Amino acid sequence: MRIGLTGRLLRGETVTFEGADWTARDATVPTARPVPVLLAALGPRLLRVAGELADPTA
């Protein structure tokens, strides 16, 4: 899931991913501090996804 990968990258983690459209091997994004990922949702399906991906420390 792209949102999850983005969140991991912005927390300073190294990410490896291989998908149908693109591949990332040992990708990193140098950041001075973790960057929170904000996600807004209105429908029940997206609310569930937002709840699964939410960072409780953000």
QUIMOJO-V916228 format. One record per pair of residues at least 24 apart in sequence whose C-alpha atoms are under 7 Angstrom apart, sorted by the first residue. I is the first residue (numbers start at 1). GAP is how many residues later the second one is. Records with the same first field share a line. If there is no record, write none. Layout:
I = GAP / GAP
//
This chain:
4 = 49
7 = 30
10 = 24 / 25
11 = 24
//
